[in-house]
């Protein structure tokens, strides 16, 4: 890796789990970037008949979000 390459691996923050009505694996992470956040969500569910998965990523500019974790604003 060159000196000019920035790694965000240590800056990715896992958000609390979201409860679902079906057994599944879901995760949400947010990454602080200049001017806002990148929010990444992933979902996977499977049973004996089918499997499904999805992934999304969105940029959220500063001033256009309110993070609530466990019902409390996190101040970011």
C-alpha positions as CSV (number, residue, x, y, z in Angstrom):
1,X,0.0,0.0,0.0
2,X,1.4,3.4,-0.9
3,X,1.8,6.2,1.6
4,X,-1.0,8.2,-0.2
5,X,-3.6,5.5,0.2
6,X,-6.0,6.0,3.0
7,X,-7.6,3.0,4.7
8,X,-11.0,3.4,6.4
9,X,-11.0,-0.1,7.9
10,X,-10.5,1.2,11.4
11,X,-13.2,3.9,11.0
12,X,-16.2,1.7,10.1
13,X,-18.7,1.6,12.9
14,X,-21.2,-1.2,13.3
15,X,-24.7,0.0,14.1
16,X,-27.0,-1.9,16.5
17,X,-28.9,-4.9,15.1
18,X,-32.4,-4.4,13.7
19,X,-35.0,-6.9,14.8
20,X,-36.8,-8.8,12.1
21,X,-39.8,-11.1,12.2
22,X,-37.9,-13.9,10.3
23,X,-34.6,-15.5,11.3
24,X,-31.9,-13.6,9.3
25,X,-28.6,-11.9,9.4
26,X,-28.6,-8.1,9.0
27,X,-26.0,-5.5,9.6
28,X,-25.7,-1.8,9.2
29,X,-22.4,0.1,9.3
30,X,-21.6,3.7,8.9
31,X,-18.3,5.3,7.8
32,X,-17.4,8.9,8.4
33,X,-16.2,10.6,5.3
34,X,-15.5,14.3,4.5
35,X,-18.8,16.1,4.4
36,X,-21.0,13.3,5.6
37,X,-21.4,9.5,6.1
38,X,-21.5,6.4,3.9
39,X,-24.1,4.0,5.3
40,X,-23.8,0.3,4.3
41,X,-26.5,-2.2,4.9
42,X,-26.6,-5.9,4.3
43,X,-29.2,-8.6,4.7
44,X,-29.2,-12.4,4.3
45,X,-32.0,-14.9,5.1
46,X,-32.4,-18.6,4.2
47,X,-34.7,-21.5,4.9
48,X,-35.2,-24.9,3.4
49,X,-36.9,-23.6,0.3
50,X,-35.1,-20.3,-0.6
51,X,-32.3,-17.8,0.2
52,X,-32.2,-14.1,-0.3
53,X,-29.7,-11.4,0.2
54,X,-29.3,-7.7,-0.4
55,X,-26.8,-4.9,0.1
56,X,-27.1,-1.2,-0.2
57,X,-24.9,1.8,0.3
58,X,-25.9,5.5,0.5
59,X,-24.1,8.8,1.1
60,X,-25.7,11.0,3.7
61,X,-24.5,14.6,3.8
62,X,-23.9,16.4,7.0
63,X,-26.9,18.3,8.3
64,X,-29.4,15.9,6.7
65,X,-29.4,13.1,9.3
66,X,-30.2,12.3,12.9
67,X,-28.6,9.2,14.2
68,X,-30.7,7.5,16.9
69,X,-29.1,4.5,18.6
70,X,-31.3,2.8,21.2
71,X,-33.8,5.7,21.0
72,X,-31.1,8.2,22.0
73,X,-29.5,10.8,19.6
74,X,-25.8,10.0,19.4
75,X,-24.7,13.7,19.0
76,X,-23.2,13.2,15.5
